[in-house]
Amino acid sequence: MSMTEMPMLVRGFYCEGWQPSRAPYRDRSLEDFLQVVRTGMHGYSEPDAVRLSGAVFDLLMARLSYGELEKVVSALPRDVRDLSGICA
């Protein structure tokens, strides 16, 4: 079985180093979310966190199945869900 054939959760654990205990907490505001994006983009001149987030959501819409996308979006806080422009 290739990595692309593995279920997303298994791939995250074993191939991409995802550690649930280090995952950010769920209940955070839109501003908290955008600050995490800005922090992750340090070194870039004035990153536009809203625009960058929109690009990621566009990529998710293009690459994930409807069911996977629905699961991702439903796990987001309401403010972030609204930013995504994806209905769930």
mmCIF file of the C-alpha atoms, coordinates in Angstrom:
data_MODEL
# 
_entry.id   MODEL 
# 
loop_
_atom_site.group_PDB 
_atom_site.id 
_atom_site.type_symbol 
_atom_site.label_atom_id 
_atom_site.label_alt_id 
_atom_site.label_comp_id 
_atom_site.label_asym_id 
_atom_site.label_entity_id 
_atom_site.label_seq_id 
_atom_site.pdbx_PDB_ins_code 
_atom_site.Cartn_x 
_atom_site.Cartn_y 
_atom_site.Cartn_z 
_atom_site.occupancy 
_atom_site.B_iso_or_equiv 
_atom_site.pdbx_formal_charge 
_atom_site.auth_seq_id 
_atom_site.auth_comp_id 
_atom_site.auth_asym_id 
_atom_site.auth_atom_id 
_atom_site.pdbx_PDB_model_num 
ATOM 1  C CA . MET A 1 1  ? 0.000   0.000  0.000  1.00 0.00 ? 1  MET A CA 1 
ATOM 2  C CA . SER A 1 2  ? 1.406   3.390  -0.933 1.00 0.00 ? 2  SER A CA 1 
ATOM 3  C CA . MET A 1 3  ? 1.194   6.415  1.330  1.00 0.00 ? 3  MET A CA 1 
ATOM 4  C CA . THR A 1 4  ? -1.488  7.983  -0.873 1.00 0.00 ? 4  THR A CA 1 
ATOM 5  C CA . GLU A 1 5  ? -3.712  4.948  -0.363 1.00 0.00 ? 5  GLU A CA 1 
ATOM 6  C CA . MET A 1 6  ? -3.568  5.164  3.433  1.00 0.00 ? 6  MET A CA 1 
ATOM 7  C CA . PRO A 1 7  ? -6.479  6.711  5.307  1.00 0.00 ? 7  PRO A CA 1 
ATOM 8  C CA . MET A 1 8  ? -5.780  10.374 6.112  1.00 0.00 ? 8  MET A CA 1 
ATOM 9  C CA . LEU A 1 9  ? -5.584  9.849  9.881  1.00 0.00 ? 9  LEU A CA 1 
ATOM 10 C CA . VAL A 1 10 ? -3.135  6.937  9.595  1.00 0.00 ? 10 VAL A CA 1 
ATOM 11 C CA . ARG A 1 11 ? -1.021  8.883  7.107  1.00 0.00 ? 11 ARG A CA 1 
ATOM 12 C CA . GLY A 1 12 ? -0.958  11.813 9.526  1.00 0.00 ? 12 GLY A CA 1 
ATOM 13 C CA . PHE A 1 13 ? 0.222   9.675  12.438 1.00 0.00 ? 13 PHE A CA 1 
ATOM 14 C CA . TYR A 1 14 ? 2.829   7.573  10.693 1.00 0.00 ? 14 TYR A CA 1 
ATOM 15 C CA . CYS A 1 15 ? 4.024   9.491  7.670  1.00 0.00 ? 15 CYS A CA 1 
ATOM 16 C CA . GLU A 1 16 ? 3.606   13.148 8.450  1.00 0.00 ? 16 GLU A CA 1 
ATOM 17 C CA . GLY A 1 17 ? 4.486   13.201 12.150 1.00 0.00 ? 17 GLY A CA 1 
ATOM 18 C CA . TRP A 1 18 ? 1.155   14.538 13.415 1.00 0.00 ? 18 TRP A CA 1 
ATOM 19 C CA . GLN A 1 19 ? 0.878   14.348 17.199 1.00 0.00 ? 19 GLN A CA 1 
ATOM 20 C CA . PRO A 1 20 ? -2.635  14.907 18.588 1.00 0.00 ? 20 PRO A CA 1 
ATOM 21 C CA . SER A 1 21 ? -1.278  15.928 21.990 1.00 0.00 ? 21 SER A CA 1 
ATOM 22 C CA . ARG A 1 22 ? 0.449   18.875 20.308 1.00 0.00 ? 22 ARG A CA 1 
ATOM 23 C CA . ALA A 1 23 ? -2.597  19.927 18.282 1.00 0.00 ? 23 ALA A CA 1 
ATOM 24 C CA . PRO A 1 24 ? -3.978  23.389 19.080 1.00 0.00 ? 24 PRO A CA 1 
ATOM 25 C CA . TYR A 1 25 ? -7.122  23.608 21.152 1.00 0.00 ? 25 TYR A CA 1 
ATOM 26 C CA . ARG A 1 26 ? -10.369 23.837 19.261 1.00 0.00 ? 26 ARG A CA 1 
ATOM 27 C CA . ASP A 1 27 ? -12.125 26.783 20.890 1.00 0.00 ? 27 ASP A CA 1 
ATOM 28 C CA . ARG A 1 28 ? -10.264 29.807 19.656 1.00 0.00 ? 28 ARG A CA 1 
ATOM 29 C CA . SER A 1 29 ? -11.324 33.028 18.030 1.00 0.00 ? 29 SER A CA 1 
ATOM 30 C CA . LEU A 1 30 ? -10.763 34.106 14.456 1.00 0.00 ? 30 LEU A CA 1 
ATOM 31 C CA . GLU A 1 31 ? -8.094  36.541 15.635 1.00 0.00 ? 31 GLU A CA 1 
ATOM 32 C CA . ASP A 1 32 ? -6.292  33.705 17.492 1.00 0.00 ? 32 ASP A CA 1 
ATOM 33 C CA . PHE A 1 33 ? -6.405  31.613 14.314 1.00 0.00 ? 33 PHE A CA 1 
ATOM 34 C CA . LEU A 1 34 ? -5.060  34.463 12.182 1.00 0.00 ? 34 LEU A CA 1 
ATOM 35 C CA . GLN A 1 35 ? -2.282  35.098 14.709 1.00 0.00 ? 35 GLN A CA 1 
ATOM 36 C CA . VAL A 1 36 ? -1.177  31.457 14.413 1.00 0.00 ? 36 VAL A CA 1 
ATOM 37 C CA . VAL A 1 37 ? -1.053  31.931 10.625 1.00 0.00 ? 37 VAL A CA 1 
ATOM 38 C CA . ARG A 1 38 ? 0.982   35.142 11.002 1.00 0.00 ? 38 ARG A CA 1 
ATOM 39 C CA . THR A 1 39 ? 3.363   33.433 13.420 1.00 0.00 ? 39 THR A CA 1 
ATOM 40 C CA . GLY A 1 40 ? 3.835   30.542 11.016 1.00 0.00 ? 40 GLY A CA 1 
ATOM 41 C CA . MET A 1 41 ? 4.695   32.984 8.252  1.00 0.00 ? 41 MET A CA 1 
ATOM 42 C CA . HIS A 1 42 ? 7.353   34.892 10.209 1.00 0.00 ? 42 HIS A CA 1 
ATOM 43 C CA . GLY A 1 43 ? 10.153  36.081 8.009  1.00 0.00 ? 43 GLY A CA 1 
ATOM 44 C CA . TYR A 1 44 ? 7.804   37.092 5.202  1.00 0.00 ? 44 TYR A CA 1 
ATOM 45 C CA . SER A 1 45 ? 7.085   40.771 4.777  1.00 0.00 ? 45 SER A CA 1 
ATOM 46 C CA . GLU A 1 46 ? 3.664   41.602 6.239  1.00 0.00 ? 46 GLU A CA 1 
ATOM 47 C CA . PRO A 1 47 ? 1.820   38.355 5.553  1.00 0.00 ? 47 PRO A CA 1 
ATOM 48 C CA . ASP A 1 48 ? -1.877  38.858 4.883  1.00 0.00 ? 48 ASP A CA 1 
ATOM 49 C CA . ALA A 1 49 ? -3.252  36.097 7.121  1.00 0.00 ? 49 ALA A CA 1 
ATOM 50 C CA . VAL A 1 50 ? -6.794  36.352 5.723  1.00 0.00 ? 50 VAL A CA 1 
ATOM 51 C CA . ARG A 1 51 ? -5.581  36.035 2.128  1.00 0.00 ? 51 ARG A CA 1 
ATOM 52 C CA . LEU A 1 52 ? -3.215  33.173 2.986  1.00 0.00 ? 52 LEU A CA 1 
ATOM 53 C CA . SER A 1 53 ? -5.974  31.342 4.855  1.00 0.00 ? 53 SER A CA 1 
ATOM 54 C CA . GLY A 1 54 ? -8.294  31.800 1.882  1.00 0.00 ? 54 GLY A CA 1 
ATOM 55 C CA . ALA A 1 55 ? -5.689  30.263 -0.414 1.00 0.00 ? 55 ALA A CA 1 
ATOM 56 C CA . VAL A 1 56 ? -5.403  27.228 1.867  1.00 0.00 ? 56 VAL A CA 1 
ATOM 57 C CA . PHE A 1 57 ? -9.185  26.813 1.950  1.00 0.00 ? 57 PHE A CA 1 
ATOM 58 C CA . ASP A 1 58 ? -9.263  27.065 -1.865 1.00 0.00 ? 58 ASP A CA 1 
ATOM 59 C CA . LEU A 1 59 ? -6.639  24.327 -2.064 1.00 0.00 ? 59 LEU A CA 1 
ATOM 60 C CA . LEU A 1 60 ? -8.603  22.127 0.334  1.00 0.00 ? 60 LEU A CA 1 
ATOM 61 C CA . MET A 1 61 ? -11.730 22.562 -1.793 1.00 0.00 ? 61 MET A CA 1 
ATOM 62 C CA . ALA A 1 62 ? -9.786  21.554 -4.890 1.00 0.00 ? 62 ALA A CA 1 
ATOM 63 C CA . ARG A 1 63 ? -8.048  18.529 -3.352 1.00 0.00 ? 63 ARG A CA 1 
ATOM 64 C CA . LEU A 1 64 ? -10.400 16.948 -0.815 1.00 0.00 ? 64 LEU A CA 1 
ATOM 65 C CA . SER A 1 65 ? -13.522 14.949 -1.434 1.00 0.00 ? 65 SER A CA 1 
ATOM 66 C CA . TYR A 1 66 ? -16.765 16.533 -0.288 1.00 0.00 ? 66 TYR A CA 1 
ATOM 67 C CA . GLY A 1 67 ? -16.913 14.210 2.732  1.00 0.00 ? 67 GLY A CA 1 
ATOM 68 C CA . GLU A 1 68 ? -13.352 14.982 3.844  1.00 0.00 ? 68 GLU A CA 1 
ATOM 69 C CA . LEU A 1 69 ? -13.904 18.704 3.353  1.00 0.00 ? 69 LEU A CA 1 
ATOM 70 C CA . GLU A 1 70 ? -17.114 18.577 5.360  1.00 0.00 ? 70 GLU A CA 1 
ATOM 71 C CA . LYS A 1 71 ? -15.264 16.903 8.252  1.00 0.00 ? 71 LYS A CA 1 
ATOM 72 C CA . VAL A 1 72 ? -12.462 19.465 8.182  1.00 0.00 ? 72 VAL A CA 1 
ATOM 73 C CA . VAL A 1 73 ? -14.810 22.441 8.081  1.00 0.00 ? 73 VAL A CA 1 
ATOM 74 C CA . SER A 1 74 ? -17.120 21.097 10.780 1.00 0.00 ? 74 SER A CA 1 
ATOM 75 C CA . ALA A 1 75 ? -14.122 20.832 13.137 1.00 0.00 ? 75 ALA A CA 1 
ATOM 76 C CA . LEU A 1 76 ? -13.314 24.535 12.772 1.00 0.00 ? 76 LEU A CA 1 
ATOM 77 C CA . PRO A 1 77 ? -14.539 27.216 15.167 1.00 0.00 ? 77 PRO A CA 1 
ATOM 78 C CA . ARG A 1 78 ? -17.537 29.144 13.771 1.00 0.00 ? 78 ARG A CA 1 
ATOM 79 C CA . ASP A 1 79 ? -15.544 32.331 12.969 1.00 0.00 ? 79 ASP A CA 1 
ATOM 80 C CA . VAL A 1 80 ? -12.901 30.396 11.053 1.00 0.00 ? 80 VAL A CA 1 
ATOM 81 C CA . ARG A 1 81 ? -15.584 28.375 9.279  1.00 0.00 ? 81 ARG A CA 1 
ATOM 82 C CA . ASP A 1 82 ? -17.130 31.654 8.101  1.00 0.00 ? 82 ASP A CA 1 
ATOM 83 C CA . LEU A 1 83 ? -13.720 32.830 6.849  1.00 0.00 ? 83 LEU A CA 1 
ATOM 84 C CA . SER A 1 84 ? -13.369 29.669 4.786  1.00 0.00 ? 84 SER A CA 1 
ATOM 85 C CA . GLY A 1 85 ? -16.440 30.447 2.692  1.00 0.00 ? 85 GLY A CA 1 
ATOM 86 C CA . ILE A 1 86 ? -17.233 26.738 2.780  1.00 0.00 ? 86 ILE A CA 1 
ATOM 87 C CA . CYS A 1 87 ? -20.712 25.798 3.943  1.00 0.00 ? 87 CYS A CA 1 
ATOM 88 C CA . ALA A 1 88 ? -20.899 22.952 6.434  1.00 0.00 ? 88 ALA A CA 1 
# 
